[in-house]
Amino acid sequence: MPAMDAILRDWIREVFDQHKALLPIAVRQRAKFEGWLKFELASVAKQHGARQVEVEVPYSNGTKRADIGFEFDGTAYCVELKTPNTNWRMPSVPLNKRRPITRNIAGIVRDAKKLTECPKQGIVAFALFPVPQGDAQWIKYLRRIAKNTGILLAEEKNCFRWQVDLPSEQGEKPEIVVCTFLVNAAQP
């Protein structure tokens, strides 16, 4: 059986497959969609046999919450989701969101470190968007996350690219890069 972070990536891909018409709206506006994705992902997890699926599940004496918690194949998981938007210029995607990508990446690192306090197995999942089609400059952010968490990450092992059908005169197809990785849980 594949590792749970790979299974979670497949579940995210399934959510995206089911909502192809919705994703261009988020991408065109650079609008974060973490809240929506959290509930859709929880629903797909249940469909695939996850038990005790909850959103905003408390852990660490109730002072911290994971976006999603569930049990799958005998193991309990806490999942932190992020949907960081980028500021790369693309003709069909206006620059209307000005939060620096470095702050978004720092939030992913914070969530990974936070999950080390979860008594369950932690997983970080993020969907970086929009990324110009075929562009590899986003990999520097994956490297930064790896460096700051001490977790070995690679595009081939931890990520997939989702092409967004965004009608434009230039024919561009922005991408959403989805990455997931396991975070070792603290030992009691």
N, C-alpha and C positions, 0 to 999 in steps of 0.2 A: 504494500500500500504506500502511495506517495506521502511525503511529509504534509502536515496540516497546512503549512503556509502555501504549498502548491495547490492543495485542494481548495483553499480559500480563494486563490487567484482564479481557479476554474469557476467558482461560484460567482465571483465578480464578473467574469466574462459572460456567464449566463444572465446575470442581471442586465448587463449592457446589451446582449442579444435581444432581450425582451423589451428593451426601451430605446431602440435605435432612433426613434423620432424625438425623444426628449433630450438626448445628449447634445445635439447641435445648439439647442437653446442655451444650455449652460456654457458651452464653449464660446459661442458668439459673444456672450455677455461677460465671460470670465467669471461666472457666478459659481461660487463654491456649492457643492451638492452633497456634503457629508451627511446632513440630517436625512435626506431622502435615501441615500445609499445605505445608511445604517438599517433602516426598516426593510428595505428590499432585500438586503443581504441576510437579515434575520429570517425573513420569510423563506428564502432559498435554502438556508441552513436547515430549517425545519423540514422542508420538502425532501432533503437528502438524509434525513434521519437524525439530525442533531436533536438533543433533548435539553430540557431546562433552558431554552433560548430566552434571553432577556436583553433588553437594551438599557443602557446606563446602569450597569450592574455594579454595586458597591464592592470594594475590597479594601484591604489595608485598614482594618478597624473602621470601615465605613467612611473614611475621610477622602478616599479617592474612588473614582468610578471609571470603568472601562466602557467604551461605546457599545460593545456587544459581549455577552458572556454565553457560553453554551458548553454542553458535554457532547463529545463525539468519539465513538469507538473506545469508550471507557476512560477518556481523558478530558479534564475540564480546561477550558480556554478562556482567556480574556483577550479581546481584540480592540486595538486603538486604530481608528480610521482618520485619515487626513485627505483633503482634496485641495492641495496647494495650487493656486493659480500662478502662472508665470507672467512675465512682462516682455516676452519676445514679440517683436513686431511682425504682424501678418496683415496683409491687405484686407482680409474679410473679418478680422477680429480687432475691433477698436481697443485702444489702450485706456479703458475706463476704470481699471482697478489698479491702484498704485501701491498696494502693500508690497514691499520688497520681497523678492523670492527668498532672500537670505533669512528673513524672519519666518517664512513658511517652512523652510528646511530646518531651522532651529526648533520649530514646534514638533517636527517628526522626531528629532533627537530627544527632546524632552519627554515625549510620549514613550519612546523606547526605554529610557532610563526609569520612567515612572513604572513601567511594567515589571521591572526587576523586583518590585515590592509586592507584586501580585502572587498569591500562593498557588495560582493556577499557571499553566503554560501560557506565556504571552505571545501575541502576534501583532505586528504592526503592518498595516495595509495603507498604502497611499496611492492616489491617482493624480499625477502631475499633468497639468493641462494649461493652455494648449501648447503643444510642442510642434514646431514645423515638421512636416512630413520628412522622415528619413534623417532628421538632424540628430547628431550625437552629443551636442553640447550639454544636454541634461545629465549626462553620465558624470560630469564633475560633481553634481549634487549627490548622486548615489555614492561616489567616493567620499564626499564630505560626511555623509551619514555613517558610512562604514568606519571612517577614521574616528569620529566622535562617539561611536557606540562600541567600538571594538569588535564588531560583527562583520565577518567576511561577506560581502555582497557582490553580485555580478549580474549584468543584464540577462545573460542566458539562463541563469539559475533562479533569479528572483523576480523577473519582470516580463511583461508582455506589452506590446503597443497596440492600441485600439484606434483605427482610423475613423475619423468622424466625417460623415457625409454632410459637409457644410457648403451649400450652394454659393458659388462665387464666380465672378467674371474671370478671375485668374485661374480657376480650376484647382485651387489648392485644397488639400485634404489634411487639416490639422490632426494631430494625434493626441491621445491620452495615454500616458505611460503609467501602467499599473505595476506596483512593486509590493511584495509581501516578504516578511522575514520573521523568523522565530526569535524570541527574546527569552533567554533562560530565566525561569522563575526562581525567586529567592528560596533557599532551602530552609525549612523550619528548624 
